[in-house]
Amino acid sequence: MGQYFLMHKNDICGAMVIDDDSSYIRSYKDSGKGKSPFLGNCDERKIIKWWEGRAVPASRKMVQDILKHNGYINTEKYLVKNLALSMTDAYWIRPISMKLVYEDISFSNLSPYNDGKVPYHNETSYDPNASLGGQMDKYWDLSTEKPSLVKESYKYFGQQAINEVFATMIHQRQQTKIPFVSYTAEKTDDNGVICRCEAFTSEDLEFVPAYEVIESSKNESESSPYDNYIRICANAGIKKVVMQEFMDYQTMTDFIISNTDEHLLNFGILRNPDTFEYIGPAPIFDSGNSMFFSEKAEVLSRVSLLKRQITGFYQTEEKMLKNVKNKDIVDLSLLPSEKECKELYKAYGIPKEKAEAIAKNYITKVKMAHDFQKGMKISLYHEKNKKS
């Protein structure tokens, strides 16, 4: 068994025991300093879930190649060898027997070496991608002035990468104060699409996912998970109106682009890692699993659109919409047209029939959003009754 300290920069958050063979956490004892994950409210059960979520998904081909090449049995092993470092926060693990400090291993200090990697006791290298979640193959490019995240998309004609560009177009046209990440994309010679965005975190700004926020406090039974999240953020010092506007805007735009993957690690809040001041919502990011990317070139009815399952606070879009307080938070008149949508996807190599279906389904969602703003109830039951 390996003994480690869970660190936040140079502060000890707690002591953990990690199995040498499986790299699973066997025990954790919090230091009581209030700097552990989950807004300082942490225990062994939570840290085990945190560890599982921090490991990069083993389903990626890039990751499978890394594991095979280095002889790792799982991604948790890979995570341990990279000290659980992440580009989005200041947490890491330190072997109890070693005298490392955060300045020795932070990525900002490693970037000049070997394309952002340096040897780690001749066993492996520090790799910011060891804790990079999601479905697409992705990596941090540390060679640019500001670190940038690059995502490679080959399945579904590279549509997940194109979706990021379309979401960016929507947010830019809204001229909104709601923060969002801007993506650019380019086609590759081998029929893929690569999208890129700048990091929204830094040495002075870290990301706390919504999952940790929610798990940090008991939910008020009379409130929805959506409202509880806003309440906890407000208790942490972020103005309630700011969080409410962000969640309403994110929910509305997710509905419009049919984002099925707004799980609780895909949004959250920003924090100063030195003062632990909670600053505001993290920008909207990772909208790739949207716009019917994995579905056939088929024009869907309103009923079919509302039947689709999502990940988030709820499993359906209609339940998410019920929590929106400001229905007019998105100016629908500023959204891209059906033609603009179709032409964008065609320009990046999406087949004409598929691009046309994407655009028509998108416009149906825009019309449903318009009905929602006029006071119409958006529900599967209501749509089925209209149809009959």
N, C-alpha and C positions, 0 to 999 in steps of 0.2 A: 504494500500500500504506500502511495506517495502522499506526503504531507505538504500542504500549500497554504499560503495566506491568500485570501481574495483581497485584492488591492483596488483602491480608487486613487489614481496617481500615486502618492507616497503614503497614503493613509491605509491602515489595516482595517478592513471591513469585517473580517471574520476568518476562522480557520477551517479548512476543509481537508478531508481525506479522499483521495482519488485512487480507484483501483488501477494497479499497474497494467493489468492485462486488458481490461475492457475500457478503461478511462472513464468509467461512470463514477459519479459522486457517491460515496458511501456514508459520509457524515458532514455536517456543517454546524459550526457554532458561531453565532453572530457576536461581534465585539461590543455591541450596544452603543456605538458612536453615531448611529443614524445615517451612515453613508453607504449601506448596502443597497443593492437593487430594490425595487418596489418601494421607492421613496423612503428607504431606510427601515421599512417594516417587513423584515425578512425572517424566514425560518428555513429549516431543512427541506421541507416539501417545496417551498417556493424556489429555493436555489437550484434544486434538481430540475424543475421545469425551466428555469432560466438557462441552465446549462444545455438542456436539450434544444432550446430555441436558438442558442448562440452558435451551435455547430452548423456548418454549411450543409445543405441537403445532399445526401449521397446519390441522389438520382441524376445529378448533372454529369454529363460525359467527362467534362474537364476534371471534375472532382474524382471520378472513378479512375482516371488516368493517374492523378496525383497519388491516390491511395495505393494503386498497384505499383507504381514506380518506387515509392518510399517504403513499401511493405507495411502500411498501416491497415489495421483490420476494420476500422470505422472512422467516421469523421470526428468523433470525440477524441480519438487518439491524435489526430491531426491538430485538433484544437489545443490539446495539452502541449504539444511540441511547439506551438506558436504562442504559448502563454496566454491563450484566450484573448489575445489583442483584437481590437476592433477599431475601424476608422470612425465610428459614430459615437463612441463614448470613451471614458478614461479608465474603465475597468480592465484588470488583467490578473493573472495568478502568478505568485512568486514562490518558488520552492523555498521552504523554510530554511534549508541549509545554504541558500545563496544570498549574497549581499547586493542584489540588483536594486537600482532606483529607476523611477519612471523615465527620467531623462535619458537613461541608457537605452531604452527599448522603444520609446514612442516613435511612431511612424514618421513624424516630421524630421526626426534626426536620422532616420534610416534611408530616406529617399535618395541621397546621393550615391548609395552603394548598390551595385548590381541590379539596376532597374527596380530599386525599392526593397531589395532583400539583402540580408547579411547573414553569414553563418551563425548558427546557434549551437555552440559546443560541438561542431563538426557532425551534428546529427541531422539537422534540417535547417530551415531558414525562417526568419520572421516573415509571415505572409499575411497581409491584411485581408486576404480572401478566405482565411480559415474560419471567419465568423460572418461570411456574407450570405444571407438568406435569399430565398426566392427560387423560381423555377428555371429561369434562363441562365445560360452560361454568362458569367459576368466577372469583371475584375476591376481593380482600382489602378488607374494610370497615375503614377506619382511623378512622371517626368514633366508634367505641365506645371505652370506657375501655381495653379490651385488644383489640388487633387480632383480627378474626374472619374466618374463611374462609367464604365463601358459595358454595354449589354449586347450580346450577340444573339440574333434570332434567325433560325433557319426553318423551323417547323412552320406550317401554315403560311408559307410564302414570306416569312419574316414579319407577319402582321403585328405581333406583340410590340416590336420596336416602332412600327409605324403608328400604332395606337398612342404611344407616348407623345409623338409629334402632334397628333390630332388633339389630344388633351391639352397640350401646350397652346395650340392655336385658340382653343376655346377660352382658356384662362387669360391669355394676352388680350383678346378682344373685349373681355369684360372690363378691362381697366380697373380691376378690383384691388382692394387693399389686402385681400386674403392672400397669404403667402403661398407660392407654388414653385415647383422646380421646373425649369425650362429644359427641354430636350431637343437635340438635333439628331438627324439620322442620315445615313448614306448606304447605298447599295454596295454589296461586295462582289468580287469577281466570281465567287462560287455560289451565286444565287441566294445570298442571305442579306440581311439588313442589320446594321450596327447602329445603335443609338448611344448618345453620350450626354451626360449632364455633370455640372460641377457639384462638388460636395457641399452640403448645406451645414455641415458640422466642421469644427476646427479645434485647435488646442484650447480655445476660449468658449466653445459652444458644443454641448453634447445633447444627444437625442435620448429621450425616455419614451419607449413605446407605450401605447394606450393600455396594453395588457398589464404592464407593471403598475400603471396608475390605478386601474380598476382593482387589481389584486391587493393594492396597498391599504385598502379601507373596506369595511363592511358596507354593503349596499343598503340604502334605505328602502325598506320593503315596499313603500308606497310609491316609489319613483321607478321610472324605467331605467335600464342600463345606460341608455343614451344620456338621460338627465343626470344620473349618478356620476357619470364621467365628467360632465361639465361641473357638477358640484364639487368633486374632489379637486379638480384643477383650480376652481375658484378658492377653495380652502388653502391651496398651495400658494396662492398669491396672484394668479392670473385672473384678470377681470372676467366676470361671468359673461358679460355682454360680448366680449372678444371671443370667448370659447363658443358661445351660442351661435354667433355669426359664422364662425369657421365651420362648425359642424353642420349647420343648415346649408351652407354653400357647398361643402364637400358632398353631402348627401344628395343635393339636387344635381350637381354635375355628375356624380357617379350614376345617378338614375338616367341622366340624358345619354351618357356613353355606355350604359349597361355594364358597368364595372362589377364583375362578380367576385372580386378578390380584395375587398376592403377589410381584411382581418385585422386583429388588434395589434399586430406588429407592423402594419403598413401605414399607421399614422400615430401621432403622439405629440409630445411637447418638447420644448427646448429648455436647457438649464445651463447656468454658468457652472462649470465643473470645480471652480475654486471657491465660490461663495455659496453654491447650492441655491442660488436665486432662480426661481422658475420664471422664464421670460415670456413665453407665449406658445401658441401652437406651432409645431413643426410644419414646414411647407408641404403642400400636397405633392405626393410622389408615387411612383410605381402604379401606373394606370394601364399596364400592358395587357392584363387579362380582361379586356373589354371589347366592345364593338364586334361581338359574335366571332371572335378570332378562331375558335376551334370548331365552328359549326358549318354546316353545308351552306351553299349559296342559295338561301331560301328566304323569301319574304314572309315574315311572321305576323300573325294577328296580334291584337292587343292582349287577347287571352293567353296566347302562347308566350308572349313577352313577359307577362306577369307570373307565369308558371315557373320560370327559371329560378333556380336556387342560387343564393349568394352566400358569401362568408362575411361576417361582421357581427354587430350586436344582435342581428336577427338573420333569419335565413331567407327572407323575402323582401323585395323592394317596397311592397306596400306597407309593411310594418316599419321600415325605416322612414318612409315619408310621413307616417303619422306623428313622428317626433319633431318634424320641422316647424319652427315657430314663425319664421319670416319666409313665406312662400315666394316673395318677390325678390329674394336675395340674388337671383340670377336674372339678368336682362335677356330674355329670349330673343329679342330683336337683333341682338349682337352676335348670335350664334352663326357658325358657318352654314351655308345653304346646302341643300341636297346635292347640287351640282359640284360645289366646292369639295364636299366630302368625297364624292365619287372620284373626282379628278385627282385628289391627293393620293388615294389608295392606288389608283391606276398608275400614277407617276412612279410609285415605288415598286411596281411589278405585280400588284394583285390582279388576277384575271378579271376581265371586264364583268362577267356575270356575277362574280363574288363581290366586286366593288359596288355594283348596282344594288345588290341585296343589302350590303352593309349600309349604304346611303339611305335606302328606303326604310329599313328598320330604325335607323337613327332618327329620321324625320318623324316616324310614328311616335317615338319616345319624346321628341320635342313637342308634338301635338298633345301628348298625354300630360307633359309638364305644363303646357298652356292651360289645359282643362283643370289641372290641379291648382294653378294660380287663380283661376276664376271661381274656385270653391267646389269643384266637382270632386267627389270621393274617388280616389284611384284604388280599386280593389278587384281581385279576381272574381269575387262574388258579383259585384256590380257589373263587370264586363260580361260575365256569363249570362246574366239576366237580360242585358241589353241585346245579346246575340239571339236569345230565344224569343 
